[in-house]
Amino acid sequence: EQVRLGLDGTKPMAVQQWQGLIAVNYPARRYGLSKYSSVQEARKHCPNIQLVHVATYANNSASYAYHSHPSRRTHKVSLEPYRRASVRILHVLESFTKSIEKASIADEAFIDVTDMVLERTATKVWPANTHILPGDADQEEALAATSTTKEQPADATTQGALDTNCNNWPDFFLNIAAEISAEIRHAVFDQLGYTCSTGIAHNKTLAKLGSGLNKPNQQTVVRECAVARLLRDYPVRKIRNLGGKLGHELVTAFGVEKAGEVWKYSLEELTRKLKSPLDAQLVYNVVRGLDDSEIKPRQLCKSMAAAKSVYPPLTQMAEVERWLDVLAVEIFSRVQDHYAEHRRWPQSLSVSAQ
């Protein structure tokens, strides 16, 4: 929304859905606001905040629009602007590699740059008959590449690594991966105007953790030698795959809050209390930063759905038909977008009400 409206990124701004906030920029967060804040709280704590309501569908409209005073009773939220932005971002990412896995509906993805790293590594091999003098380990600089996009001050820092004294081939590969990450982030900003933060690591779990450490608009390298220090005091529930039911069971069963507190439990102990060998193995691995899951390139959707929860319940068929019109417009818009990109058209349509 900030890019769409050409707003100053240094001023407080939030995206509103009905009477709550669903996205808050970093200047507004300094006032204690979050995506769980209400509109009333936002205006109280930050009187100069600019609120932008999400796009909505209305009856008798051919597409979504940014209505001035949308109501939950007469309008339906549209996520189409964000889906379309996500598609544009993915197109930029795919100009680097096709090995991409979407991790959310709009703004997260895993990218496997292994082949690119190996290709660039081959060009960095020392030529024949070249002598390399040994260096002093104490004088080695951190291998973690840092960068910001043009919108960010040049002195912005990135926590690339927690220990600068471990330099090896895995670090070397991460250094090249960080260069690629910076190129991707610059491409997204130059072509679309969006800033992004990235995590660079040898697996998806650590990359996900790294991406959230130094927002906004920066990147963080998680080297193998930094994993223990990073995870020791890291909240268990904030680790990928442990934010839901499994994480709740782990915290409840063992009374732990940090990943490091789980290290003392053997795989057998975890299995005994969690009642599942698969869940126990997952927990045992991720709290240690271990993850062998592969990048799964995005699959084309098999179905689409548009729905609306209405309160109070509808009592007249005319009301039902009105909402069906709204839902039909939304689903048709999405089908058109999908056809334009993938040349696929649905073969069946179903309608349900309860």
N, C-alpha and C positions, 0 to 999 in steps of 0.2 A: 504493500500500500504506500509505503514511503517513496519508493521509486516511481510508482504510478502517478502519484500526486506531485512529485518533484519537491518533496519536503526536505528541510534542513535536517540532516541526520544527527546533529548535535542538540536538537530541541526535543523535549519530552513528547512522546507520541504513543498511542496504544490503539489496538484494533478492538472494537466493541461488538459483542453479540448480545442483543437485547440489553439487559442491565448488568452484564458482566464483561470482563476483559478476557480475551483469548490469546492476545499477544501484546507484549510490552517491550519497547525498545530500551536500550541500556541507559540513556539519560533519564528516562522515567523510573527505572528501577532504583536509581539513587534516592528516590523519595519513598522507598519501601514498598513500591507497587509490584505486583506480580500478576500472572495470568489468572489468578484466583480472586483478584480484587474486584470489587463492585465499581460501577461507574460513580456512585456516590462517594466512595472512599477515594477514588482517583482525583475527583475534583476538589475534595477536601484537603488532601495532602499535596496536591500539585495543581493549583488553580490554573496554571498556564498550559496544562497538557492539551494536546490536540487529539480528539477522539474521532476515529473513523469507523463507522459501522460496516460490517461485512455486507457484501452484495446479497440481495434477496430476490426471490421470485414472487410475483404478485399475480392475482387473478387477471385474466385477459391480457397478459403480457407475453410477447413472443420470445423473450429471453430474460436473463437476470439483469438487474440494474442496481445502482446505488441509490436507493430511495431515501428521502430526507427524514421520514419518521416511520420506519417500519415497525410493525407490531407482530408479536408472536401469534396473535389470533388471526391475522390477515396475510402474513407473509411467511415464506419458507427460506431458510438460509441456503445460500449457494456457495459451494466450494470450488466452483469452476475456475475462477481467476487463479486460485492457488494450484489447481491441477495443471492448468495451462502453463503457469510459471515453472512448475516442476518439470514438465515436458521440455521446455526450452533449456532448462539447466541440464537435463539429461542429454540433450543434443550436444551441448558443449562438452560434457564429460566424454561422450562417445566419439568425439573428434580426437581424443587421446587413446582410448581403448574401449573395447566392447565388453570387457570383463567387469561388469557393474551390477551390483545388487541393491535394489531399492530397500531402504530400511524404515521408511515411513511414507505416509500418503503424499508428502510434498517436499520435505527439505532435508532428508538424510539418505546417504547411500554409502555402501562399501565399494571400494575400487581396488582391484588387484593389479598392481603395477609391476609385478615380478618380472615379466618378460621385458618390459621397458628398462627396468633396472639392469638386468643382465646384458641387454643390448648396449646400454651406455657403459657398463663396466668393461665390456670388451674393447671399447675405444680408449679406456684409461690405462690399459696394460702398459707397463714400462717397455720402451723399445729395447731391442737387443743391444748388448755392449754398453748398457747404462748402469752406472754405479750409484747406489743410494746410500748416503751417509746416515748412520743411526742418529736418532734425535733423543733429546731429554724428555722423558715422559712428563715431568713436571711442567714443561713448557707447552704441552699439547693443548690446543684450544678445543672447545666442545665441538663435536662433529655435527651437532644438531643444527640444520639450516633454519634460519628464521627469516621471515619476510612479512611485509604488510602490503596491502593494495594501496593504490595511489591516494585513496581517501583517508588513510590512516597516517598519523604523524610518523616520521622516519625513526624517531627514537623509541617507538613502542617495542616492548620486550616480549620475548616468547620463552617460556620455560622449556627449552629443548631437551634437557636431561637433568637428572638429579645428581649425577656424579660424572665428572669430566675425565676421570682417570682410566676408563676402560675403552680402549680403542682396538677394534678387531674387524674381521670381515663382516660380521653382522652389522656392526656400526657403520662400516663403509657403505653397505647396501642401503641402510636407512638414510645415510647422508644423501645419496643419489635420489632415493624416494622422496626426501624432503624437497629437493630441487624440483622434482616433477610436481609435487603438491603445490609448490609456490606458483609454478607455471599454470596449473589448472585453476587456482584461485584467481590469478590475474586475468585469465581468459574469461572466467565467469563475470568478473567485475567489468572488464573492458567491453564485453559484448552485451551484458544484460544490466549492469549497474548494481548487482547484488554482491555483498561481501559474504564471506563464509569462513568458518574455522575448521581446521582439519586435525586429525590425529594420525600420526605415522608410526606404525609398529609392525611386528612380525605376525600378528594375528588380529582377528576382528575384535575380540574382547578388549585388548589393550589399545587398539586404534580408537575404539569408541570412547574409552576412558580419556584418552589423550585429547580427543576433539573438544571435550567439555572443560578442560582445565584452564584454558587461557582465552576465553571469549572476551570481546568480539574480534573478528577479523584477524586472527592469528593462527599459528599452527604449532603443534607440540609433538616432539619426537619422544617416544617411550622406548628407550634402549633396554636390552636384556639386563644390564647391570643395574638399572633403575627400578626394575619391577618390584622387588621386595620392599624397597623404601616407599614406593608409591602406594602399594596395596596394604601395607601394615596398618595404617590408620584410615583406610578408605572405607566409607560406609557400605556395608554389605548390600543394602537395598538399592544402592545406586549403580551396582554392577549389572551389566547386560545379562539377561536371563534370570536375575534374582530380584527383580522389582515387583513381581507378582506373587502368586500363591506359594511357589517354592521358596522364595525369599522369606515370606511370612512364616512358613513352617520352620525354616532354619533358625530364624531369630527366636521363635517361640520355644522350639525344642532344646536349644543350646544356650539361650540367654546371651547371645552375642550381638554386637552392633557393628564391629569392624572386621574386615576380611582377615587381618592378622590373628584375630582371636579364634578363627576356625582352624588355623594351621595345626594346632596341637591335637586335633581329632583325626584318628585314623580313618581310612576308607571303611573299615568294618564298623566303627562306631557311627559314622554318618549313615551307613546303610541300615543299621539297627534302628535308629530313631526316625529316619525319613521314610522307612518302609519300602524304598524303591532303590535297587542297585543302580539304575540309570540316573536317577536324580542325585544319588550320593556321588557317583562318579563325576557328574556335571559340577556339583558344588566343589568337590575336592579339586577339580581342575581350575575352575574360573577364579577361585580365591587365591590361587597361585599364579594367575596370569597365563594359564595353559588353555589353548583353544586350537583344535585342528580342523574346525569347520571350514569348508571351502566357500568361495564366493559363488553365489547362485545367480547367474544372469537373469534379469527380469523376464518373467513369463507374461504373455498376453492374457488379459483377463478372460475368464470363462463366462462371467455374468456381470450385470450391472443392476443396481437397485436404487430406487428413489422412494423415500418414505417420509411420513410426517406424523408425529404424535400430537394429537389434538385434545385439548382440555378447555372446557368441559366436553364430554363425548358428543358426537354429532347425533342429531335426532331426526333430521330431515334429509331425504335423498338428494335434494337440491344442493345441500351443503357438501355431501359426499362427492357429487359430480363436480362441484367447484374445485375441490381439492384434487380430484383426479385430473382435472385440466392442468393444474399447476404442476403436478408430478409428471404428467405427460410431456410438458414443455421441457422440464429438466432432463428427463431421460432421453428425449429426442436430441437435445443439444449435445449430450455426452456421446450418443451414438454417432452423431455427425462428426464430432471431433475424432472419435476413434476410427471412423471410416476414412477420414481425410489422411490420417497417418498410416493406417495399417491395411486399408482396403478390405475390411471385414464388416459384415452386416449380421445382426442377430437373426436367428431363425424362429424364435418363439417369444411370446410375451405372456406374462401372467399377472393377475391383479388379485390382491388379497386385502381383507379388512377384518379388524378384530376389535 
